[in-house]
């Protein structure tokens, strides 16, 4: 049996290296914008769940149930092939012709759908983690804030949510990491993220082991880096809040 010879230069130099860097940049973009949008949606879902009004909380419960129990791959394809086709013709034409919002250039429809699907999927999990964090906040906190003249939204924003974030920070980090890893599924709708570009490298030079080993190492380093960054942000954020409280 012949010995296995690995050629790392075939992956780490030239056009393959350019493809991998481009894919990494797209993965970071999907993670950042998808995560930020997911946090906004999750906060809205949390507010609905805590409203105490059934006709507000029930839609949020149904949303969480539906998105947590259907595969992300199915949701991506549904939004891409079904969601885009439901848009008016002039909207689809605008999206397919290098869309702009004033001076801001928008990404391709595939990337927009990828961000949208990742955000909606991740928001269902983030909302539940935040709700669990709220469970660690004494119920009297909300009532006390309302008695001091805070509106319901103000009480959530300034009193309940900051404390809930402290309790839920570790699970939230886990969901951000999951979102980053789940971004690899957007290759199914032709988003040129890291796994899409890795497949392109493998098809280009047939160095399968090297290509997927490098991609795995990049995902590992990216995950560790994100985890350390978010841990540091949490420590500083909550340390500052503790100092102000004193």
FENDA-V373977 format. One record per residue. N is the residue number from 0. PHI is phi as a letter, one per 30 degrees, with the letter a starting at -180 (* if undefined). NEAR is the number of other C-alpha atoms within 10 Angstrom. D_FIRST is the distance of its C-alpha to the first C-alpha in Angstrom with 1 decimal. Layout:
# FENDA-V373977
N_PHI_NEAR_D_FIRST, N_PHI_NEAR_D_FIRST
This chain:
# FENDA-V373977
0_*_3_0.0, 1_d_4_3.8, 2_d_5_6.5, 3_d_6_9.1, 4_c_6_12.2, 5_c_11_15.5, 6_c_12_18.6, 7_d_14_21.6, 8_d_11_24.1, 9_d_19_23.3, 10_c_25_24.8, 11_c_17_27.4, 12_b_12_29.1, 13_i_10_31.0, 14_d_13_31.7, 15_e_21_29.1, 16_d_17_30.8, 17_d_15_34.1, 18_d_22_33.1, 19_d_28_31.9, 20_d_17_35.2, 21_d_15_37.2, 22_d_22_35.6, 23_d_22_36.3, 24_d_15_39.9, 25_d_19_40.3, 26_d_25_38.9, 27_d_16_41.5, 28_d_17_44.2, 29_d_27_43.5, 30_d_23_43.5, 31_d_16_46.7, 32_d_16_48.8, 33_d_26_47.5, 34_d_25_48.2, 35_d_16_51.6, 36_d_19_52.7, 37_d_27_51.3, 38_d_22_53.4, 39_d_15_56.5, 40_d_19_56.0, 41_d_26_55.3, 42_d_20_58.5, 43_d_15_60.5, 44_d_26_59.0, 45_d_25_59.9, 46_d_21_63.5, 47_d_19_63.8, 48_d_20_62.5, 49_c_17_65.0, 50_d_14_67.9, 51_i_10_69.4, 52_c_10_70.2, 53_d_13_68.6, 54_d_10_68.5, 55_c_15_66.6, 56_d_18_64.3, 57_d_13_63.3, 58_e_14_61.7, 59_d_22_59.6, 60_d_17_58.6, 61_d_11_57.6, 62_e_16_55.6, 63_d_22_53.6, 64_d_13_53.1, 65_d_13_51.9, 66_d_17_49.5, 67_d_16_48.0, 68_c_10_47.2, 69_b_11_45.7, 70_d_11_42.2, 71_d_20_42.1, 72_e_16_40.0, 73_d_12_42.8, 74_d_18_45.4, 75_e_25_43.7, 76_d_17_43.6, 77_d_14_47.1, 78_d_18_48.5, 79_d_19_46.8, 80_d_12_47.5, 81_c_12_50.6, 82_d_13_52.2, 83_d_17_52.1, 84_d_11_53.5, 85_d_11_56.5, 86_d_11_57.5, 87_e_9_60.4, 88_e_11_59.5, 89_d_9_60.8, 90_d_12_58.7, 91_d_15_55.5, 92_d_12_56.5, 93_d_12_57.1, 94_d_18_53.8, 95_d_13_51.9, 96_b_10_53.7, 97_h_12_52.8, 98_d_17_55.2, 99_b_12_57.4, 100_c_7_59.7, 101_i_7_62.1, 102_d_6_60.2, 103_d_8_57.1, 104_d_10_54.2, 105_c_14_52.5, 106_d_14_48.8, 107_d_15_47.6, 108_e_20_48.5, 109_d_22_44.9, 110_d_21_45.0, 111_d_18_48.5, 112_d_23_47.4, 113_d_27_44.4, 114_d_24_46.7, 115_d_19_49.3, 116_d_25_47.0, 117_d_28_45.3, 118_d_25_48.8, 119_d_23_50.3, 120_d_25_47.4, 121_d_26_47.2, 122_d_31_51.0, 123_d_25_51.2, 124_d_20_49.1, 125_d_29_50.9, 126_d_25_54.3, 127_d_20_53.6, 128_d_23_52.4, 129_d_24_55.6, 130_d_22_57.7, 131_d_16_56.2, 132_d_22_57.1, 133_d_23_60.6, 134_d_14_60.8, 135_d_14_60.7, 136_c_18_63.8, 137_e_11_67.2, 138_e_11_68.8, 139_d_9_72.0, 140_d_15_70.4, 141_d_18_70.6, 142_d_13_74.1, 143_d_13_75.3, 144_d_18_74.0, 145_d_16_75.8, 146_d_11_79.0, 147_d_10_78.9, 148_j_10_79.1, 149_d_17_75.4, 150_d_12_74.4, 151_d_15_71.6, 152_d_13_69.2, 153_d_15_70.4, 154_d_20_70.1, 155_d_23_66.5, 156_d_15_65.7, 157_c_12_67.4, 158_c_17_67.5, 159_d_22_65.0, 160_d_21_62.0, 161_e_17_61.6, 162_d_20_61.7, 163_d_20_59.3, 164_d_20_56.8, 165_d_19_56.8, 166_d_19_56.1, 167_c_20_53.4, 168_e_19_51.7, 169_d_15_48.5, 170_d_18_47.9, 171_d_21_48.7, 172_e_19_46.0, 173_d_14_43.6, 174_d_18_44.8, 175_d_24_44.4, 176_d_19_40.8, 177_d_14_40.3, 178_d_23_41.9, 179_d_23_39.6, 180_d_16_36.5, 181_d_18_38.2, 182_d_26_38.7, 183_d_19_35.1, 184_d_18_36.5, 185_d_27_38.7, 186_d_20_35.9, 187_d_16_36.9, 188_c_19_40.1, 189_i_12_38.5, 190_d_25_39.4, 191_d_24_37.2, 192_d_26_36.4, 193_d_27_33.3, 194_d_24_31.1, 195_e_20_32.4, 196_d_25_31.6, 197_d_27_28.1, 198_d_17_27.4, 199_d_17_28.8, 200_d_24_26.6, 201_d_18_23.5, 202_d_12_24.9, 203_d_14_25.8, 204_b_12_22.5, 205_i_14_19.9, 206_c_16_18.8, 207_d_17_19.1, 208_d_13_17.8, 209_d_20_20.0, 210_d_26_22.9, 211_d_17_23.3, 212_d_13_22.7, 213_d_17_25.5, 214_d_20_27.6, 215_d_15_27.3, 216_d_11_28.3, 217_d_16_31.2, 218_d_18_32.4, 219_d_13_32.2, 220_d_12_34.2, 221_d_18_36.6, 222_d_18_37.2, 223_d_13_37.8, 224_d_12_40.0, 225_d_16_42.0, 226_d_17_42.5, 227_d_13_43.8, 228_d_13_46.0, 229_d_17_47.6, 230_d_15_48.0, 231_d_11_49.8, 232_d_12_52.0, 233_d_17_52.9, 234_d_13_53.9, 235_d_12_56.1, 236_d_13_57.6, 237_d_16_58.6, 238_d_12_59.7, 239_d_12_62.0, 240_d_13_63.4, 241_d_10_64.1, 242_d_8_65.9, 243_d_8_68.0, 244_d_7_68.8, 245_d_6_70.2
